[in-house]
Amino acid sequence: MSLKMNLNKLTVSVTTLLLFVLLKNDMACWAEASVADVVILKNLLNWEHVNRTCLAQDCDEDVNLKQLQQINTYINDAVDPCEDFHKYACQHWKKEHSNEMTMAAVAYNQITKKLLEIFEDNKPELSAELQNNVIYEKLNDYYKICKENGQQNSSILWLYIKELNEMGFLRNDENLGWLKTYKELQLLMDKPYFWRFYSDKLTKSKYVLHIDIPENAEETKLTLDLYKTLKNFTSLSFEELQTNFLAFEGEVNEIIHAGCPSDCVLYEALTYEELLQKPSPINWTDVLSNFQLQSEDMIKIDSIQLLENLFAYLNRQDSNLLYVYNLFKFLSHMEADKLNFLDNQHNPYKCIHHMRKIFDLPMNYLYEKVFYSKIRKESDRLIEEVFEELRQTFTEVVEENKLWFADRNKRYLMSKLNGISLNIGNLPINVSDDFYENYLKDYHVTDNFYLNHLLALKHYYTQQLLLASSSKDFSPWFSFESFDPFVLDSVTSTASYDYLTNTITLPFSYLQIPFFSSHFWLPLLYGDLATTLGHELSHAFDPGSLAYDSDGILAEIEYKLISQNRHYKSAIKCLNREPTKFIEERVADVSGTRLALLTIKRKFSFSPSNAKLFFLQYAQFFCGAAENFDEFHAEDATHDMDSVRLNYALSHSADFAEIFSCPMDTPMNPRTKCQLW
């Protein structure tokens, strides 16, 4: 059913929304309202045709009205939705969110405020929930020290150096060696410099130690503030130290760019025992001592010979210069952290935000314990129901087989589809409180915030490095995503797909209004939950993840057969016609939206009013304040701008063009529409 309407009638106003509330009779259920009562969203929605049912056992109509009102405040009805739907749906968003760049940031902040209640509000029900809880007690001790930390007269960077020395780290003594300080930095940050040693999932049941090819050294940006601390360890002037750093990095880059001789091996996968048996000038036992590897543990190394050349070069350099460079890399890393305490400012919200990053796992545990556990049964049931509907729709897409895949290809796609699992809340699966208590058992809070912070970093990275070892059972760690303390907030606050475990994760930041509520009417529920789940499900079949099977094992032959299909290649080429650096995300945006639309149209009447609510709710995730890619990239480095994503995905939807009566060849209704799945 299409809606024939002049564009000047496509108006939504707060006035009409509020008028609806004023005219509404005092009834127990919205469904009982007469047509005469309804003037909500004038001319945009036909109230009689809006589906006001929900999948929860008890619907809360007020939740939906508030969501509609919020949607309404963001809309600029002076904009033609067929020209720029993002501007139409979101242009007034920044008026209400002047301090946030994206909707993901808003969601992250909402959870932070909820967690702040646990530590600040002293509500009886919260106190009872957490009584004698050792996780809460330890985190609360950390919080109090953070919040009560007084103004410091010394440089904060210098305080960190002082506490590092108290820990026995980065000491400038007679036994100074670059490898010793490098290994200490390895316990405080993700990538000290030049190359990266890290534990990562190899499959859905096995970790592996990665040793990356050395990366180009980023050009040093030595600041006067950093130099004020570093000059305590060198006799060089600011200009001399900067010059030495740049020369040092230049020589390292020359080694990296020189590459390998024709007979060297660029990539190797071998056991720890096999590595130790290889003739090498590198003392691997010393280099890898932080990992506590067993002889059978797997290691993946990019170019051993290149590493040997770099090690030899570093061993010839001035030990003091390398020591100061180590200090510089750590301090500049701390300085670059968007949430640092170098401004000497501590407040309750900032401390909780900081704790969410430094103690991501235990803070999620507290949120589950106090808040989400109360609604988990109902919420999870609803989410799983929608996901299974999407899975069934994708099954039908595979069976329909518009890309003319061979039966073998279809079996591969179905095997992967049927193996996809959900993690709702991003917590370890099937663990007790003992798991969290053991995780924090070796962490001890002192009365010094800066020492606490450093010890927390050491605690996190020590745990991460040990994952590569088979000395302990780390199976729970495969079931959730563990985030680096320095990662951007946007990474932890949005849904994700992990191709190695074939798992979709919905973090707590997503499981709240404006994205999700079990009380949402169906057009609102499917407008975000179904499109988000559809997006992540489609990631399992994007060009980057398709090569990995249901168990996270590389299936090169299957991927080659599918990717060489001419219809598949044509679809990818179409999606790339408007260039993007993020083709996997574009595939997921377009395919996920289509998947949600196919699913919702099977479930209930997709009238113009239901459809418009669906599309407006879908837009909420993409509302934001970024004016250009650089602004957006500072918050999210893995996607196109939200405005680009929303407009591109919907412009390739025939349903959108029909519902909003967009003329052919307008920006939101191009003649050629692309799709993959």
C-alpha positions, -999 to 999 in steps of 0.1 A, spaced: 0 0 0 15 33 -10 9 67 4 2 94 -22 8 127 -5 24 161 -14 58 166 3 46 197 20 22 176 40 50 154 54 52 174 86 57 164 121 55 190 149 57 190 187 25 209 188 5 182 171 22 156 193 13 174 225 -22 182 211 -27 144 209 -19 141 245 -43 168 255 -72 154 234 -66 118 245 -93 105 267 -84 89 300 -83 53 288 -64 22 300 -52 14 265 -41 34 235 -59 9 213 -93 22 226 -87 57 214 -110 69 187 -99 83 154 -112 117 165 -88 117 194 -58 111 173 -40 140 158 -5 127 166 21 132 139 -3 151 117 -5 140 81 25 117 85 8 88 103 -27 74 100 -32 64 136 -57 37 128 -30 18 109 -2 21 134 5 -13 149 5 -7 187 12 -42 198 44 -54 214 61 -87 220 64 -82 257 38 -96 280 29 -62 293 32 -32 270 40 3 284 23 28 261 41 58 278 75 43 267 63 45 231 48 80 233 80 93 248 100 77 220 78 92 194 81 126 211 119 122 211 119 113 174 98 143 167 122 167 184 150 157 161 131 160 128 135 191 106 103 189 85 115 217 63 139 192 47 127 169 19 132 133 31 137 123 -5 167 147 -8 185 139 25 167 116 50 194 119 76 190 157 77 152 153 77 152 128 106 182 140 127 190 177 120 178 190 154 195 161 173 226 182 182 203 208 200 197 182 227 231 166 226 256 194 225 283 174 243 281 142 223 292 134 188 272 103 181 241 84 194 265 57 205 281 82 228 248 91 243 240 55 250 275 50 266 269 80 288 235 67 299 250 34 311 277 54 329 251 74 348 233 42 357 265 27 371 271 60 390 239 53 409 254 20 422 283 39 438 266 72 448 229 69 455 229 46 485 195 33 476 184 5 500 176 -19 471 210 -14 456 227 -18 489 209 -51 496 218 -64 461 255 -58 466 258 -66 503 290 -86 509 298 -86 472 336 -86 469 336 -73 434 316 -42 444 336 -37 475 369 -37 456 356 -14 428 340 9 454 374 13 471 389 22 438 361 47 431 365 64 465 402 69 459 396 82 424 369 106 435 387 119 466 420 124 449 431 159 459 447 185 437 483 177 430 510 202 430 534 181 409 531 172 372 507 143 368 530 127 343 558 129 369 535 112 394 530 83 371 567 80 366 572 80 403 547 53 409 561 32 380 594 33 398 577 22 430 563 -8 411 599 -16 399 591 -5 364 611 17 340 639 23 364 670 40 351 696 17 367 729 0 357 710 -30 344 692 -9 319 683 -26 287 657 -18 260 641 -52 260 636 -51 298 618 -18 296 599 -29 265 585 -59 284 575 -37 312 556 -14 288 540 -46 274 522 -49 307 509 -13 306 498 -6 270 487 -25 239 515 -17 215 546 -2 229 563 5 196 575 -9 162 558 -43 165 530 -59 185 530 -90 206 494 -99 215 471 -128 224 441 -132 201 415 -158 192 427 -183 166 394 -201 164 363 -202 186 381 -225 211 418 -216 208 440 -185 214 473 -178 197 502 -154 202 506 -130 173 539 -113 166 532 -87 139 555 -74 113 571 -42 126 550 -12 118 563 21 106 573 43 135 550 72 138 568 105 136 575 117 172 555 146 184 575 156 215 557 183 234 571 207 260 549 192 287 564 158 279 599 172 278 595 187 312 593 152 326 618 135 302 645 161 309 650 145 343 665 115 325 685 131 298 711 158 293 698 166 258 679 197 251 643 197 237 656 202 201 683 176 205 660 150 219 634 156 192 662 153 165 675 121 180 640 106 182 633 114 146 667 100 134 661 69 154 626 64 140 639 71 105 665 43 107 639 19 121 617 27 91 646 20 67 650 -15 82 612 -21 79 611 -9 43 641 -29 34 619 -60 37 631 -95 34 656 -111 10 639 -134 -16 646 -165 5 632 -153 38 598 -165 51 573 -136 56 549 -156 77 552 -186 100 529 -205 123 547 -228 148 546 -240 183 566 -224 211 589 -254 212 595 -252 175 604 -215 178 629 -222 206 646 -248 184 651 -225 155 686 -210 152 682 -173 160 701 -145 176 669 -136 195 666 -150 230 629 -160 226 626 -173 261 635 -138 274 614 -120 248 582 -140 255 586 -144 293 554 -123 299 533 -149 282 541 -180 302 539 -202 271 538 -240 271 558 -260 245 527 -268 225 512 -233 224 508 -218 189 526 -186 177 520 -167 144 550 -146 134 553 -122 105 589 -122 93 613 -136 119 643 -123 98 629 -87 99 625 -90 136 661 -103 140 674 -73 119 655 -49 141 666 -65 174 702 -63 162 698 -27 154 682 -19 188 710 -38 206 735 -14 191 718 18 202 725 40 231 708 25 261 698 58 277 683 71 245 662 40 242 652 43 278 640 78 274 622 68 242 604 41 262 593 67 287 582 90 259 561 63 242 543 54 275 537 90 286 525 101 251 502 71 251 487 82 284 485 118 272 467 108 240 440 89 260 408 109 256 399 101 292 431 110 311 436 127 345 464 149 334 441 179 339 442 171 376 404 170 376 385 142 394 347 140 397 323 111 403 311 108 366 347 109 353 358 82 377 330 59 367 337 65 330 374 57 337 364 25 356 343 13 328 374 14 306 399 0 330 375 -26 346 352 -33 317 344 -69 327 336 -64 364 317 -31 357 295 -50 332 290 -76 359 277 -50 383 253 -36 357 240 -71 351 237 -78 389 219 -46 397 199 -36 366 197 -60 337 191 -92 356 157 -78 365 145 -78 329 169 -104 313 143 -132 310 117 -111 292 142 -91 272 163 -120 261 133 -140 250 121 -111 228 156 -105 213 160 -142 206 126 -144 190 134 -115 166 168 -130 158 153 -164 149 128 -146 126 158 -129 109 176 -162 106 146 -178 90 144 -149 65 180 -153 56 174 -190 51 147 -181 26 171 -157 9 197 -185 5 170 -209 -8 157 -183 -32 193 -181 -45 191 -150 -67 229 -151 -70 228 -186 -85 251 -203 -61 259 -240 -64 244 -264 -38 278 -267 -22 279 -229 -16 244 -229 -2 253 -257 23 283 -236 34 262 -205 39 235 -224 58 261 -241 81 275 -207 90 240 -192 94 228 -220 117 260 -217 139 256 -180 147 250 -174 184 240 -143 205 257 -128 236 233 -104 252 251 -81 275 287 -91 266 294 -112 297 310 -146 299 286 -175 293 277 -199 320 300 -186 348 293 -179 385 304 -150 406 335 -170 414 348 -162 378 347 -125 385 361 -128 420 390 -148 406 395 -123 379 400 -95 404 416 -117 431 452 -105 424 443 -68 421 447 -47 453 436 -11 458 460 13 475 454 48 488 472 63 458 450 68 426 479 69 402 494 37 415 459 21 414 456 32 378 489 17 368 482 -15 387 449 -18 370 466 -15 336 491 -42 346 463 -64 358 444 -62 325 474 -67 302 489 -95 323 456 -113 320 454 -107 282 489 -119 276 483 -151 295 454 -161 272 480 -173 247 491 -199 272 475 -233 277 486 -234 313 450 -226 325 415 -231 313 405 -198 295 374 -212 278 350 -186 293 370 -159 275 359 -171 241 323 -163 248 326 -125 252 346 -95 239 373 -81 262 381 -45 254 414 -27 257 413 1 284 423 27 257 397 18 232 372 44 220 338 44 238 320 38 205 337 4 201 322 -9 233 287 6 230 275 -8 197 266 -43 186 294 -63 170 300 -96 151 331 -118 158 339 -140 128 362 -163 148 335 -173 173 306 -166 149 289 -146 176 268 -114 176 272 -93 208 247 -68 220 263 -47 248 243 -32 276 248 2 260 226 -10 231 200 -27 253 182 6 263 161 34 249 164 49 222 176 17 206 156 -10 224 128 -16 248 108 -48 252 78 -24 254 83 -9 220 55 -12 195 65 -34 166 74 -7 141 98 8 167 111 -25 178 119 -38 144 131 -3 133 162 -7 154 165 -42 170 158 -61 137 180 -38 116 208 -40 141 206 -78 144 202 -80 106 233 -58 102 254 -80 124 240 -113 110 249 -99 75 285 -93 87 289 -131 89 286 -130 51 305 -98 43 337 -100 21 359 -100 52 341 -126 73 327 -150 47 361 -168 44 357 -181 80 334 -210 87 310 -216 116 339 -227 138 361 -197 129 384 -217 107 396 -203 74 377 -219 46 397 -207 16 382 -230 -10 346 -223 0 353 -185 0 370 -187 -34 340 -205 -49 315 -180 -36 336 -148 -42 343 -158 -78 306 -162 -86 299 -136 -112 266 -125 -96 283 -121 -62 311 -100 -79 286 -79 -97 268 -71 -64 300 -61 -47 310 -40 -76 276 -22 -75 280 -15 -38 314 -1 -45 302 22 -72 301 50 -46 336 45 -31 340 35 5 368 23 27 344 2 46 328 -22 21 321 -48 48 300 -22 67 282 -12 36 273 -48 28 259 -51 64 240 -18 63 222 -26 30 217 -63 36 207 -59 72 181 -33 64 167 -54 36 166 -85 59 147 -65 86 122 -52 60 116 -87 46 110 -100 81 87 -72 93 66 -74 62 60 -110 70 49 -103 105 24 -75 102 8 -51 78 35 -27 66 12 2 61 27 36 53 23 47 89 40 16 103 67 19 76 74 56 84 78 48 121 101 19 112 123 42 91 123 71 116 133 47 144 160 32 122 174 67 118 178 72 155 210 51 156 226 73 130 218 107 145 248 127 155 266 160 155 297 153 133 300 179 105 328 161 86 346 128 85 376 140 107 352 148 135 334 115 132 367 96 128 378 108 162 349 89 177 346 60 152 374 50 129 358 19 114 327 33 96 316 59 71 299 89 87 265 81 101 248 104 76 264 86 47 255 52 61 219 60 67 212 77 34 231 51 14 213 21 30 178 36 26 184 50 -9 189 14 -20 156 3 -5 126 3 -29 103 3 2 117 36 14 112 53 -19 76 40 -22 66 50 14 80 85 11 69 89 -26 104 98 -37 106 106 -74 130 85 -95 165 99 -96 162 119 -64 191 113 -40 171 88 -19 157 70 -49 185 63 -75 176 43 -106 201 16 -98 197 -1 -64 224 -25 -51 220 -54 -28 240 -85 -19 220 -106 5 
